[in-house]
């Protein structure tokens, strides 16, 4: 059960990160002329979070890890998406 929780969270958050980065990179719905590739910075920041999650899973066996620690690490993986979005916004405003 714990491995399914971790793997499904990584896959789902990765798909959401990809969809958010594509949505913001393409611009507004009616504005197809502007492309801002800076929003693809969300993906490397999410990947760092996913690598930290992988390290956490490999460092400790999931059988001995409490559900609280697994849920908190999953939430931290989701936090990397808005952090990447804020970093991309700061990079654009420079």
PDB file of N, CA, C and O in Angstrom:
ATOM      1  N   UNK A   1       0.817  -1.194   0.000  1.00  0.00           N
ATOM      2  CA  UNK A   1       0.000   0.000   0.000  1.00  0.00           C
ATOM      3  C   UNK A   1       0.862   1.260   0.000  1.00  0.00           C
ATOM      4  O   UNK A   1       0.553   2.228  -0.695  1.00  0.00           O
ATOM      5  N   UNK A   2       1.938   1.245   0.777  1.00  0.00           N
ATOM      6  CA  UNK A   2       2.784   2.434   0.866  1.00  0.00           C
ATOM      7  C   UNK A   2       3.516   2.699  -0.441  1.00  0.00           C
ATOM      8  O   UNK A   2       3.668   3.853  -0.842  1.00  0.00           O
ATOM      9  N   UNK A   3       3.970   1.643  -1.110  1.00  0.00           N
ATOM     10  CA  UNK A   3       4.669   1.851  -2.380  1.00  0.00           C
ATOM     11  C   UNK A   3       3.715   2.377  -3.450  1.00  0.00           C
ATOM     12  O   UNK A   3       4.107   3.198  -4.280  1.00  0.00           O
ATOM     13  N   UNK A   4       2.486   1.917  -3.436  1.00  0.00           N
ATOM     14  CA  UNK A   4       1.492   2.429  -4.388  1.00  0.00           C
ATOM     15  C   UNK A   4       1.225   3.904  -4.122  1.00  0.00           C
ATOM     16  O   UNK A   4       1.075   4.689  -5.059  1.00  0.00           O
ATOM     17  N   UNK A   5       1.167   4.282  -2.862  1.00  0.00           N
ATOM     18  CA  UNK A   5       0.944   5.682  -2.495  1.00  0.00           C
ATOM     19  C   UNK A   5       2.075   6.571  -2.995  1.00  0.00           C
ATOM     20  O   UNK A   5       1.822   7.658  -3.514  1.00  0.00           O
ATOM     21  N   UNK A   6       3.307   6.127  -2.849  1.00  0.00           N
ATOM     22  CA  UNK A   6       4.461   6.926  -3.266  1.00  0.00           C
ATOM     23  C   UNK A   6       4.555   7.002  -4.787  1.00  0.00           C
ATOM     24  O   UNK A   6       4.710   8.089  -5.344  1.00  0.00           O
ATOM     25  N   UNK A   7       4.463   5.872  -5.455  1.00  0.00           N
ATOM     26  CA  UNK A   7       4.623   5.851  -6.912  1.00  0.00           C
ATOM     27  C   UNK A   7       3.491   6.605  -7.600  1.00  0.00           C
ATOM     28  O   UNK A   7       3.737   7.366  -8.537  1.00  0.00           O
ATOM     29  N   UNK A   8       2.258   6.406  -7.149  1.00  0.00           N
ATOM     30  CA  UNK A   8       1.150   7.120  -7.780  1.00  0.00           C
ATOM     31  C   UNK A   8       1.240   8.621  -7.552  1.00  0.00           C
ATOM     32  O   UNK A   8       0.849   9.405  -8.416  1.00  0.00           O
ATOM     33  N   UNK A   9       1.750   9.024  -6.400  1.00  0.00           N
ATOM     34  CA  UNK A   9       1.911  10.452  -6.140  1.00  0.00           C
ATOM     35  C   UNK A   9       2.976  11.058  -7.044  1.00  0.00           C
ATOM     36  O   UNK A   9       2.795  12.165  -7.552  1.00  0.00           O
ATOM     37  N   UNK A  10       4.066  10.361  -7.248  1.00  0.00           N
ATOM     38  CA  UNK A  10       5.125  10.879  -8.125  1.00  0.00           C
ATOM     39  C   UNK A  10       4.614  10.990  -9.556  1.00  0.00           C
ATOM     40  O   UNK A  10       4.871  11.988 -10.230  1.00  0.00           O
ATOM     41  N   UNK A  11       3.901   9.988 -10.018  1.00  0.00           N
ATOM     42  CA  UNK A  11       3.382  10.021 -11.391  1.00  0.00           C
ATOM     43  C   UNK A  11       2.343  11.127 -11.557  1.00  0.00           C
ATOM     44  O   UNK A  11       2.396  11.888 -12.523  1.00  0.00           O
ATOM     45  N   UNK A  12       1.406  11.220 -10.627  1.00  0.00           N
ATOM     46  CA  UNK A  12       0.359  12.235 -10.726  1.00  0.00           C
ATOM     47  C   UNK A  12       0.919  13.653 -10.622  1.00  0.00           C
ATOM     48  O   UNK A  12       0.533  14.527 -11.397  1.00  0.00           O
ATOM     49  N   UNK A  13       1.816  13.885  -9.682  1.00  0.00           N
ATOM     50  CA  UNK A  13       2.384  15.228  -9.556  1.00  0.00           C
ATOM     51  C   UNK A  13       3.263  15.567 -10.757  1.00  0.00           C
ATOM     52  O   UNK A  13       3.332  16.730 -11.154  1.00  0.00           O
ATOM     53  N   UNK A  14       3.931  14.582 -11.339  1.00  0.00           N
ATOM     54  CA  UNK A  14       4.715  14.825 -12.548  1.00  0.00           C
ATOM     55  C   UNK A  14       3.850  15.219 -13.728  1.00  0.00           C
ATOM     56  O   UNK A  14       4.192  16.133 -14.478  1.00  0.00           O
ATOM     57  N   UNK A  15       2.730  14.532 -13.894  1.00  0.00           N
ATOM     58  CA  UNK A  15       1.812  14.897 -14.972  1.00  0.00           C
ATOM     59  C   UNK A  15       1.226  16.290 -14.767  1.00  0.00           C
ATOM     60  O   UNK A  15       1.099  17.060 -15.719  1.00  0.00           O
ATOM     61  N   UNK A  16       0.874  16.607 -13.542  1.00  0.00           N
ATOM     62  CA  UNK A  16       0.340  17.943 -13.252  1.00  0.00           C
ATOM     63  C   UNK A  16       1.413  19.004 -13.503  1.00  0.00           C
ATOM     64  O   UNK A  16       1.106  20.069 -14.038  1.00  0.00           O
ATOM     65  N   UNK A  17       2.667  18.731 -13.125  1.00  0.00           N
ATOM     66  CA  UNK A  17       3.747  19.690 -13.364  1.00  0.00           C
ATOM     67  C   UNK A  17       3.952  19.919 -14.858  1.00  0.00           C
ATOM     68  O   UNK A  17       4.178  21.051 -15.286  1.00  0.00           O
ATOM     69  N   UNK A  18       3.877  18.869 -15.645  1.00  0.00           N
ATOM     70  CA  UNK A  18       4.029  19.005 -17.098  1.00  0.00           C
ATOM     71  C   UNK A  18       2.874  19.812 -17.680  1.00  0.00           C
ATOM     72  O   UNK A  18       3.088  20.695 -18.510  1.00  0.00           O
ATOM     73  N   UNK A  19       1.662  19.513 -17.251  1.00  0.00           N
ATOM     74  CA  UNK A  19       0.500  20.239 -17.772  1.00  0.00           C
ATOM     75  C   UNK A  19       0.538  21.713 -17.383  1.00  0.00           C
ATOM     76  O   UNK A  19       0.215  22.571 -18.205  1.00  0.00           O
ATOM     77  N   UNK A  20       0.922  22.020 -16.163  1.00  0.00           N
ATOM     78  CA  UNK A  20       1.005  23.421 -15.731  1.00  0.00           C
ATOM     79  C   UNK A  20       2.082  24.163 -16.508  1.00  0.00           C
ATOM     80  O   UNK A  20       1.871  25.300 -16.930  1.00  0.00           O
ATOM     81  N   UNK A  21       3.242  23.526 -16.702  1.00  0.00           N
ATOM     82  CA  UNK A  21       4.315  24.209 -17.428  1.00  0.00           C
ATOM     83  C   UNK A  21       3.932  24.444 -18.881  1.00  0.00           C
ATOM     84  O   UNK A  21       4.240  25.504 -19.427  1.00  0.00           O
ATOM     85  N   UNK A  22       3.273  23.492 -19.522  1.00  0.00           N
ATOM     86  CA  UNK A  22       2.825  23.708 -20.898  1.00  0.00           C
ATOM     87  C   UNK A  22       1.758  24.792 -20.972  1.00  0.00           C
ATOM     88  O   UNK A  22       1.765  25.612 -21.890  1.00  0.00           O
ATOM     89  N   UNK A  23       0.847  24.799 -20.015  1.00  0.00           N
ATOM     90  CA  UNK A  23      -0.207  25.805 -20.039  1.00  0.00           C
ATOM     91  C   UNK A  23       0.364  27.204 -19.912  1.00  0.00           C
ATOM     92  O   UNK A  23      -0.003  28.090 -20.684  1.00  0.00           O
ATOM     93  N   UNK A  24       1.254  27.421 -18.956  1.00  0.00           N
ATOM     94  CA  UNK A  24       1.825  28.753 -18.767  1.00  0.00           C
ATOM     95  C   UNK A  24       2.804  29.120 -19.872  1.00  0.00           C
ATOM     96  O   UNK A  24       2.933  30.299 -20.203  1.00  0.00           O
ATOM     97  N   UNK A  25       3.493  28.150 -20.449  1.00  0.00           N
ATOM     98  CA  UNK A  25       4.462  28.465 -21.499  1.00  0.00           C
ATOM     99  C   UNK A  25       3.783  28.896 -22.788  1.00  0.00           C
ATOM    100  O   UNK A  25       4.339  29.695 -23.542  1.00  0.00           O
ATOM    101  N   UNK A  26       2.595  28.382 -23.048  1.00  0.00           N
ATOM    102  CA  UNK A  26       1.899  28.729 -24.279  1.00  0.00           C
ATOM    103  C   UNK A  26       1.213  30.076 -24.216  1.00  0.00           C
ATOM    104  O   UNK A  26       0.794  30.590 -25.253  1.00  0.00           O
ATOM    105  N   UNK A  27       1.084  30.660 -23.058  1.00  0.00           N
ATOM    106  CA  UNK A  27       0.423  31.953 -22.940  1.00  0.00           C
ATOM    107  C   UNK A  27      -1.062  31.790 -22.735  1.00  0.00           C
ATOM    108  O   UNK A  27      -1.546  30.715 -22.381  1.00  0.00           O
ATOM    109  N   UNK A  28      -1.773  32.867 -22.962  1.00  0.00           N
ATOM    110  CA  UNK A  28      -3.220  32.842 -22.785  1.00  0.00           C
ATOM    111  C   UNK A  28      -3.899  31.967 -23.816  1.00  0.00           C
ATOM    112  O   UNK A  28      -3.285  31.550 -24.798  1.00  0.00           O
ATOM    113  N   UNK A  29      -5.173  31.692 -23.585  1.00  0.00           N
ATOM    114  CA  UNK A  29      -5.907  30.806 -24.484  1.00  0.00           C
ATOM    115  C   UNK A  29      -6.047  31.434 -25.873  1.00  0.00           C
ATOM    116  O   UNK A  29      -5.920  30.736 -26.879  1.00  0.00           O
ATOM    117  N   UNK A  30      -6.302  32.713 -25.938  1.00  0.00           N
ATOM    118  CA  UNK A  30      -6.457  33.372 -27.225  1.00  0.00           C
ATOM    119  C   UNK A  30      -5.157  33.914 -27.793  1.00  0.00           C
ATOM    120  O   UNK A  30      -5.134  34.368 -28.937  1.00  0.00           O
ATOM    121  N   UNK A  31      -4.082  33.878 -27.029  1.00  0.00           N
ATOM    122  CA  UNK A  31      -2.808  34.465 -27.448  1.00  0.00           C
ATOM    123  C   UNK A  31      -1.844  33.351 -27.827  1.00  0.00           C
ATOM    124  O   UNK A  31      -1.137  32.817 -26.972  1.00  0.00           O
ATOM    125  N   UNK A  32      -1.816  33.000 -29.110  1.00  0.00           N
ATOM    126  CA  UNK A  32      -0.962  31.909 -29.571  1.00  0.00           C
ATOM    127  C   UNK A  32       0.376  32.412 -30.107  1.00  0.00           C
ATOM    128  O   UNK A  32       1.197  31.611 -30.551  1.00  0.00           O
ATOM    129  N   UNK A  33       0.610  33.729 -30.073  1.00  0.00           N
ATOM    130  CA  UNK A  33       1.837  34.260 -30.652  1.00  0.00           C
ATOM    131  C   UNK A  33       2.983  34.324 -29.648  1.00  0.00           C
ATOM    132  O   UNK A  33       4.145  34.406 -30.045  1.00  0.00           O
ATOM    133  N   UNK A  34       2.677  34.288 -28.369  1.00  0.00           N
ATOM    134  CA  UNK A  34       3.748  34.422 -27.383  1.00  0.00           C
ATOM    135  C   UNK A  34       4.036  33.079 -26.720  1.00  0.00           C
ATOM    136  O   UNK A  34       3.125  32.381 -26.275  1.00  0.00           O
ATOM    137  N   UNK A  35       5.295  32.739 -26.665  1.00  0.00           N
ATOM    138  CA  UNK A  35       5.739  31.519 -26.009  1.00  0.00           C
ATOM    139  C   UNK A  35       6.783  31.912 -24.976  1.00  0.00           C
ATOM    140  O   UNK A  35       7.783  32.547 -25.311  1.00  0.00           O
ATOM    141  N   UNK A  36       6.561  31.546 -23.746  1.00  0.00           N
ATOM    142  CA  UNK A  36       7.503  31.867 -22.675  1.00  0.00           C
ATOM    143  C   UNK A  36       8.096  30.570 -22.136  1.00  0.00           C
ATOM    144  O   UNK A  36       7.506  29.939 -21.259  1.00  0.00           O
ATOM    145  N   UNK A  37       9.247  30.171 -22.647  1.00  0.00           N
ATOM    146  CA  UNK A  37       9.838  28.905 -22.211  1.00  0.00           C
ATOM    147  C   UNK A  37      10.377  28.930 -20.785  1.00  0.00           C
ATOM    148  O   UNK A  37      10.804  27.898 -20.269  1.00  0.00           O
ATOM    149  N   UNK A  38      10.363  30.095 -20.145  1.00  0.00           N
ATOM    150  CA  UNK A  38      10.840  30.169 -18.772  1.00  0.00           C
ATOM    151  C   UNK A  38       9.993  29.323 -17.833  1.00  0.00           C
ATOM    152  O   UNK A  38      10.469  28.898 -16.781  1.00  0.00           O
ATOM    153  N   UNK A  39       8.749  29.078 -18.203  1.00  0.00           N
ATOM    154  CA  UNK A  39       7.879  28.291 -17.339  1.00  0.00           C
ATOM    155  C   UNK A  39       8.250  26.813 -17.321  1.00  0.00           C
ATOM    156  O   UNK A  39       7.741  26.056 -16.495  1.00  0.00           O
ATOM    157  N   UNK A  40       9.127  26.401 -18.221  1.00  0.00           N
ATOM    158  CA  UNK A  40       9.605  25.023 -18.154  1.00  0.00           C
ATOM    159  C   UNK A  40      10.598  24.828 -17.013  1.00  0.00           C
ATOM    160  O   UNK A  40      11.069  23.712 -16.794  1.00  0.00           O
ATOM    161  N   UNK A  41      10.927  25.905 -16.277  1.00  0.00           N
ATOM    162  CA  UNK A  41      11.745  25.774 -15.066  1.00  0.00           C
ATOM    163  C   UNK A  41      11.006  25.017 -13.970  1.00  0.00           C
ATOM    164  O   UNK A  41      11.620  24.556 -13.007  1.00  0.00           O
ATOM    165  N   UNK A  42       9.703  24.888 -14.111  1.00  0.00           N
ATOM    166  CA  UNK A  42       8.925  24.113 -13.145  1.00  0.00           C
ATOM    167  C   UNK A  42       9.393  22.656 -13.154  1.00  0.00           C
ATOM    168  O   UNK A  42       9.475  22.022 -12.102  1.00  0.00           O
ATOM    169  N   UNK A  43       9.694  22.136 -14.322  1.00  0.00           N
ATOM    170  CA  UNK A  43      10.029  20.717 -14.436  1.00  0.00           C
ATOM    171  C   UNK A  43      11.349  20.341 -13.762  1.00  0.00           C
ATOM    172  O   UNK A  43      11.382  19.321 -13.073  1.00  0.00           O
ATOM    173  N   UNK A  44      12.442  21.101 -13.917  1.00  0.00           N
ATOM    174  CA  UNK A  44      13.656  20.719 -13.189  1.00  0.00           C
ATOM    175  C   UNK A  44      13.503  20.829 -11.676  1.00  0.00           C
ATOM    176  O   UNK A  44      14.071  20.029 -10.932  1.00  0.00           O
ATOM    177  N   UNK A  45      12.745  21.808 -11.225  1.00  0.00           N
ATOM    178  CA  UNK A  45      12.547  21.943  -9.780  1.00  0.00           C
ATOM    179  C   UNK A  45      11.697  20.784  -9.262  1.00  0.00           C
ATOM    180  O   UNK A  45      11.948  20.266  -8.174  1.00  0.00           O
ATOM    181  N   UNK A  46      10.695  20.376 -10.040  1.00  0.00           N
ATOM    182  CA  UNK A  46       9.915  19.209  -9.653  1.00  0.00           C
ATOM    183  C   UNK A  46      10.797  17.965  -9.674  1.00  0.00           C
ATOM    184  O   UNK A  46      10.670  17.101  -8.806  1.00  0.00           O
ATOM    185  N   UNK A  47      11.689  17.867 -10.660  1.00  0.00           N
ATOM    186  CA  UNK A  47      12.571  16.702 -10.755  1.00  0.00           C
ATOM    187  C   UNK A  47      13.503  16.614  -9.545  1.00  0.00           C
ATOM    188  O   UNK A  47      13.808  15.517  -9.078  1.00  0.00           O
ATOM    189  N   UNK A  48      13.954  17.756  -9.039  1.00  0.00           N
ATOM    190  CA  UNK A  48      14.772  17.750  -7.824  1.00  0.00           C
ATOM    191  C   UNK A  48      13.957  17.193  -6.659  1.00  0.00           C
ATOM    192  O   UNK A  48      14.457  16.390  -5.871  1.00  0.00           O
ATOM    193  N   UNK A  49      12.705  17.622  -6.555  1.00  0.00           N
ATOM    194  CA  UNK A  49      11.835  17.080  -5.514  1.00  0.00           C
ATOM    195  C   UNK A  49      11.597  15.591  -5.680  1.00  0.00           C
ATOM    196  O   UNK A  49      11.555  14.854  -4.695  1.00  0.00           O
ATOM    197  N   UNK A  50      11.439  15.136  -6.930  1.00  0.00           N
ATOM    198  CA  UNK A  50      11.234  13.706  -7.180  1.00  0.00           C
ATOM    199  C   UNK A  50      12.496  12.911  -6.847  1.00  0.00           C
ATOM    200  O   UNK A  50      12.407  11.800  -6.325  1.00  0.00           O
ATOM    201  N   UNK A  51      13.663  13.470  -7.143  1.00  0.00           N
ATOM    202  CA  UNK A  51      14.907  12.780  -6.778  1.00  0.00           C
ATOM    203  C   UNK A  51      15.086  12.698  -5.265  1.00  0.00           C
ATOM    204  O   UNK A  51      15.565  11.691  -4.745  1.00  0.00           O
ATOM    205  N   UNK A  52      14.699  13.760  -4.565  1.00  0.00           N
ATOM    206  CA  UNK A  52      14.749  13.712  -3.108  1.00  0.00           C
ATOM    207  C   UNK A  52      13.767  12.671  -2.562  1.00  0.00           C
ATOM    208  O   UNK A  52      14.058  11.987  -1.581  1.00  0.00           O
ATOM    209  N   UNK A  53      12.618  12.561  -3.201  1.00  0.00           N
ATOM    210  CA  UNK A  53      11.645  11.541  -2.800  1.00  0.00           C
ATOM    211  C   UNK A  53      12.203  10.142  -3.055  1.00  0.00           C
ATOM    212  O   UNK A  53      12.033   9.246  -2.228  1.00  0.00           O
ATOM    213  N   UNK A  54      12.862   9.954  -4.185  1.00  0.00           N
ATOM    214  CA  UNK A  54      13.472   8.665  -4.514  1.00  0.00           C
ATOM    215  C   UNK A  54      14.562   8.320  -3.507  1.00  0.00           C
ATOM    216  O   UNK A  54      14.689   7.169  -3.089  1.00  0.00           O
ATOM    217  N   UNK A  55      15.348   9.323  -3.120  1.00  0.00           N
ATOM    218  CA  UNK A  55      16.395   9.106  -2.125  1.00  0.00           C
ATOM    219  C   UNK A  55      15.791   8.733  -0.770  1.00  0.00           C
ATOM    220  O   UNK A  55      16.311   7.864  -0.069  1.00  0.00           O
ATOM    221  N   UNK A  56      14.697   9.393  -0.411  1.00  0.00           N
ATOM    222  CA  UNK A  56      14.020   9.083   0.844  1.00  0.00           C
ATOM    223  C   UNK A  56      13.501   7.650   0.839  1.00  0.00           C
ATOM    224  O   UNK A  56      13.596   6.945   1.843  1.00  0.00           O
ATOM    225  N   UNK A  57      12.952   7.223  -0.294  1.00  0.00           N
ATOM    226  CA  UNK A  57      12.408   5.869  -0.390  1.00  0.00           C
ATOM    227  C   UNK A  57      13.529   4.839  -0.377  1.00  0.00           C
ATOM    228  O   UNK A  57      13.389   3.783   0.240  1.00  0.00           O
ATOM    229  N   UNK A  58      14.635   5.130  -1.047  1.00  0.00           N
ATOM    230  CA  UNK A  58      15.744   4.178  -1.068  1.00  0.00           C
ATOM    231  C   UNK A  58      16.503   4.139   0.246  1.00  0.00           C
ATOM    232  O   UNK A  58      17.042   3.098   0.622  1.00  0.00           O
ATOM    233  N   UNK A  59      16.551   5.260   0.945  1.00  0.00           N
ATOM    234  CA  UNK A  59      17.306   5.322   2.191  1.00  0.00           C
ATOM    235  C   UNK A  59      16.622   4.522   3.291  1.00  0.00           C
ATOM    236  O   UNK A  59      17.280   3.840   4.076  1.00  0.00           O
ATOM    237  N   UNK A  60      15.319   4.608   3.340  1.00  0.00           N
ATOM    238  CA  UNK A  60      14.553   3.884   4.347  1.00  0.00           C
ATOM    239  C   UNK A  60      13.585   2.951   3.636  1.00  0.00           C
ATOM    240  O   UNK A  60      13.014   3.293   2.600  1.00  0.00           O
ATOM    241  N   UNK A  61      13.417   1.802   4.194  1.00  0.00           N
ATOM    242  CA  UNK A  61      12.425   0.908   3.604  1.00  0.00           C
ATOM    243  C   UNK A  61      11.032   1.428   3.939  1.00  0.00           C
ATOM    244  O   UNK A  61      10.794   1.963   5.022  1.00  0.00           O
ATOM    245  N   UNK A  62      10.137   1.263   3.008  1.00  0.00           N
ATOM    246  CA  UNK A  62       8.795   1.807   3.189  1.00  0.00           C
ATOM    247  C   UNK A  62       8.006   1.068   4.270  1.00  0.00           C
ATOM    248  O   UNK A  62       7.076   1.628   4.852  1.00  0.00           O
ATOM    249  N   UNK A  63       8.372  -0.177   4.540  1.00  0.00           N
ATOM    250  CA  UNK A  63       7.650  -0.927   5.565  1.00  0.00           C
ATOM    251  C   UNK A  63       7.859  -0.331   6.943  1.00  0.00           C
ATOM    252  O   UNK A  63       6.968  -0.407   7.790  1.00  0.00           O
ATOM    253  N   UNK A  64       9.018   0.259   7.183  1.00  0.00           N
ATOM    254  CA  UNK A  64       9.333   0.824   8.486  1.00  0.00           C
ATOM    255  C   UNK A  64       8.985   2.306   8.594  1.00  0.00           C
ATOM    256  O   UNK A  64       9.118   2.894   9.667  1.00  0.00           O
ATOM    257  N   UNK A  65       8.549   2.905   7.512  1.00  0.00           N
ATOM    258  CA  UNK A  65       8.233   4.327   7.503  1.00  0.00           C
ATOM    259  C   UNK A  65       6.759   4.522   7.849  1.00  0.00           C
ATOM    260  O   UNK A  65       5.891   3.789   7.375  1.00  0.00           O
ATOM    261  N   UNK A  66       6.501   5.510   8.672  1.00  0.00           N
ATOM    262  CA  UNK A  66       5.112   5.770   9.061  1.00  0.00           C
ATOM    263  C   UNK A  66       4.373   6.467   7.923  1.00  0.00           C
ATOM    264  O   UNK A  66       4.984   7.084   7.050  1.00  0.00           O
ATOM    265  N   UNK A  67       3.055   6.357   7.953  1.00  0.00           N
ATOM    266  CA  UNK A  67       2.234   7.013   6.942  1.00  0.00           C
ATOM    267  C   UNK A  67       2.360   8.528   7.032  1.00  0.00           C
ATOM    268  O   UNK A  67       2.266   9.215   6.015  1.00  0.00           O
ATOM    269  N   UNK A  68       2.570   9.052   8.221  1.00  0.00           N
ATOM    270  CA  UNK A  68       2.728  10.494   8.380  1.00  0.00           C
ATOM    271  C   UNK A  68       3.941  10.999   7.604  1.00  0.00           C
ATOM    272  O   UNK A  68       3.855  12.015   6.915  1.00  0.00           O
ATOM    273  N   UNK A  69       5.070  10.297   7.710  1.00  0.00           N
ATOM    274  CA  UNK A  69       6.275  10.718   6.979  1.00  0.00           C
ATOM    275  C   UNK A  69       6.078  10.591   5.473  1.00  0.00           C
ATOM    276  O   UNK A  69       6.559  11.431   4.713  1.00  0.00           O
ATOM    277  N   UNK A  70       5.379   9.555   5.039  1.00  0.00           N
ATOM    278  CA  UNK A  70       5.138   9.384   3.606  1.00  0.00           C
ATOM    279  C   UNK A  70       4.238  10.496   3.086  1.00  0.00           C
ATOM    280  O   UNK A  70       4.496  11.049   2.018  1.00  0.00           O
ATOM    281  N   UNK A  71       3.187  10.830   3.825  1.00  0.00           N
ATOM    282  CA  UNK A  71       2.275  11.882   3.395  1.00  0.00           C
ATOM    283  C   UNK A  71       2.973  13.241   3.400  1.00  0.00           C
ATOM    284  O   UNK A  71       2.761  14.043   2.490  1.00  0.00           O
ATOM    285  N   UNK A  72       3.794  13.509   4.400  1.00  0.00           N
ATOM    286  CA  UNK A  72       4.522  14.777   4.445  1.00  0.00           C
ATOM    287  C   UNK A  72       5.518  14.880   3.286  1.00  0.00           C
ATOM    288  O   UNK A  72       5.652  15.949   2.691  1.00  0.00           O
ATOM    289  N   UNK A  73       6.206  13.808   2.961  1.00  0.00           N
ATOM    290  CA  UNK A  73       7.128  13.854   1.824  1.00  0.00           C
ATOM    291  C   UNK A  73       6.367  13.997   0.508  1.00  0.00           C
ATOM    292  O   UNK A  73       6.850  14.649  -0.418  1.00  0.00           O
ATOM    293  N   UNK A  74       5.183  13.396   0.417  1.00  0.00           N
ATOM    294  CA  UNK A  74       4.357  13.588  -0.777  1.00  0.00           C
ATOM    295  C   UNK A  74       3.891  15.040  -0.898  1.00  0.00           C
ATOM    296  O   UNK A  74       3.870  15.598  -1.995  1.00  0.00           O
ATOM    297  N   UNK A  75       3.523  15.642   0.219  1.00  0.00           N
ATOM    298  CA  UNK A  75       3.122  17.052   0.193  1.00  0.00           C
ATOM    299  C   UNK A  75       4.285  17.959  -0.200  1.00  0.00           C
ATOM    300  O   UNK A  75       4.094  18.944  -0.913  1.00  0.00           O
ATOM    301  N   UNK A  76       5.473  17.632   0.258  1.00  0.00           N
ATOM    302  CA  UNK A  76       6.644  18.426  -0.129  1.00  0.00           C
ATOM    303  C   UNK A  76       6.919  18.311  -1.624  1.00  0.00           C
ATOM    304  O   UNK A  76       7.405  19.259  -2.241  1.00  0.00           O
ATOM    305  N   UNK A  77       6.615  17.162  -2.206  1.00  0.00           N
ATOM    306  CA  UNK A  77       6.766  17.021  -3.652  1.00  0.00           C
ATOM    307  C   UNK A  77       5.781  17.919  -4.386  1.00  0.00           C
ATOM    308  O   UNK A  77       6.122  18.484  -5.425  1.00  0.00           O
ATOM    309  N   UNK A  78       4.567  18.061  -3.864  1.00  0.00           N
ATOM    310  CA  UNK A  78       3.582  18.946  -4.473  1.00  0.00           C
ATOM    311  C   UNK A  78       3.964  20.404  -4.295  1.00  0.00           C
ATOM    312  O   UNK A  78       3.600  21.238  -5.125  1.00  0.00           O
ATOM    313  N   UNK A  79       4.685  20.730  -3.242  1.00  0.00           N
ATOM    314  CA  UNK A  79       5.093  22.121  -2.996  1.00  0.00           C
ATOM    315  C   UNK A  79       6.124  22.574  -4.027  1.00  0.00           C
ATOM    316  O   UNK A  79       6.248  23.772  -4.281  1.00  0.00           O
ATOM    317  N   UNK A  80       6.860  21.646  -4.621  1.00  0.00           N
ATOM    318  CA  UNK A  80       7.861  22.039  -5.611  1.00  0.00           C
ATOM    319  C   UNK A  80       7.238  22.664  -6.854  1.00  0.00           C
ATOM    320  O   UNK A  80       7.901  23.433  -7.550  1.00  0.00           O
ATOM    321  N   UNK A  81       5.992  22.352  -7.145  1.00  0.00           N
ATOM    322  CA  UNK A  81       5.338  22.922  -8.339  1.00  0.00           C
ATOM    323  C   UNK A  81       5.108  24.422  -8.176  1.00  0.00           C
ATOM    324  O   UNK A  81       5.500  25.176  -9.066  1.00  0.00           O
ATOM    325  N   UNK A  82       4.486  24.906  -7.076  1.00  0.00           N
ATOM    326  CA  UNK A  82       4.350  26.359  -6.943  1.00  0.00           C
ATOM    327  C   UNK A  82       5.685  27.074  -6.755  1.00  0.00           C
ATOM    328  O   UNK A  82       5.833  28.227  -7.160  1.00  0.00           O
ATOM    329  N   UNK A  83       6.657  26.398  -6.143  1.00  0.00           N
ATOM    330  CA  UNK A  83       7.980  27.016  -5.994  1.00  0.00           C
ATOM    331  C   UNK A  83       8.599  27.235  -7.366  1.00  0.00           C
ATOM    332  O   UNK A  83       9.169  28.296  -7.624  1.00  0.00           O
ATOM    333  N   UNK A  84       8.498  26.257  -8.242  1.00  0.00           N
ATOM    334  CA  UNK A  84       8.996  26.409  -9.608  1.00  0.00           C
ATOM    335  C   UNK A  84       8.260  27.482 -10.369  1.00  0.00           C
ATOM    336  O   UNK A  84       8.857  28.208 -11.164  1.00  0.00           O
ATOM    337  N   UNK A  85       6.963  27.589 -10.131  1.00  0.00           N
ATOM    338  CA  UNK A  85       6.168  28.628 -10.786  1.00  0.00           C
ATOM    339  C   UNK A  85       6.584  30.011 -10.310  1.00  0.00           C
ATOM    340  O   UNK A  85       6.692  30.933 -11.118  1.00  0.00           O
ATOM    341  N   UNK A  86       6.820  30.170  -9.014  1.00  0.00           N
ATOM    342  CA  UNK A  86       7.268  31.467  -8.496  1.00  0.00           C
ATOM    343  C   UNK A  86       8.661  31.819  -9.016  1.00  0.00           C
ATOM    344  O   UNK A  86       8.933  32.981  -9.318  1.00  0.00           O
ATOM    345  N   UNK A  87       9.539  30.830  -9.122  1.00  0.00           N
ATOM    346  CA  UNK A  87      10.876  31.079  -9.653  1.00  0.00           C
ATOM    347  C   UNK A  87      10.804  31.493 -11.122  1.00  0.00           C
ATOM    348  O   UNK A  87      11.545  32.377 -11.552  1.00  0.00           O
ATOM    349  N   UNK A  88       9.921  30.862 -11.892  1.00  0.00           N
ATOM    350  CA  UNK A  88       9.772  31.237 -13.287  1.00  0.00           C
ATOM    351  C   UNK A  88       9.222  32.644 -13.431  1.00  0.00           C
ATOM    352  O   UNK A  88       9.641  33.393 -14.314  1.00  0.00           O
ATOM    353  N   UNK A  89       8.287  33.004 -12.566  1.00  0.00           N
ATOM    354  CA  UNK A  89       7.750  34.381 -12.596  1.00  0.00           C
ATOM    355  C   UNK A  89       8.843  35.399 -12.264  1.00  0.00           C
ATOM    356  O   UNK A  89       8.917  36.453 -12.896  1.00  0.00           O
ATOM    357  N   UNK A  90       9.678  35.097 -11.295  1.00  0.00           N
ATOM    358  CA  UNK A  90      10.778  35.995 -10.957  1.00  0.00           C
ATOM    359  C   UNK A  90      11.774  36.098 -12.102  1.00  0.00           C
ATOM    360  O   UNK A  90      12.323  37.171 -12.352  1.00  0.00           O
ATOM    361  N   UNK A  91      12.013  34.989 -12.803  1.00  0.00           N
ATOM    362  CA  UNK A  91      12.936  34.988 -13.920  1.00  0.00           C
ATOM    363  C   UNK A  91      12.399  35.817 -15.077  1.00  0.00           C
ATOM    364  O   UNK A  91      13.170  36.473 -15.777  1.00  0.00           O
ATOM    365  N   UNK A  92      11.091  35.797 -15.286  1.00  0.00           N
ATOM    366  CA  UNK A  92      10.474  36.581 -16.366  1.00  0.00           C
ATOM    367  C   UNK A  92      10.508  38.075 -16.023  1.00  0.00           C
ATOM    368  O   UNK A  92      10.735  38.900 -16.908  1.00  0.00           O
ATOM    369  N   UNK A  93      10.289  38.430 -14.766  1.00  0.00           N
ATOM    370  CA  UNK A  93      10.242  39.841 -14.371  1.00  0.00           C
ATOM    371  C   UNK A  93      11.615  40.486 -14.317  1.00  0.00           C
ATOM    372  O   UNK A  93      11.694  41.697 -14.112  1.00  0.00           O
ATOM    373  N   UNK A  94      12.678  39.758 -14.488  1.00  0.00           N
ATOM    374  CA  UNK A  94      14.029  40.343 -14.444  1.00  0.00           C
ATOM    375  C   UNK A  94      14.301  41.172 -15.643  1.00  0.00           C
ATOM    376  O   UNK A  94      15.387  41.738 -15.769  1.00  0.00           O
TER     377      UNK A  94
END
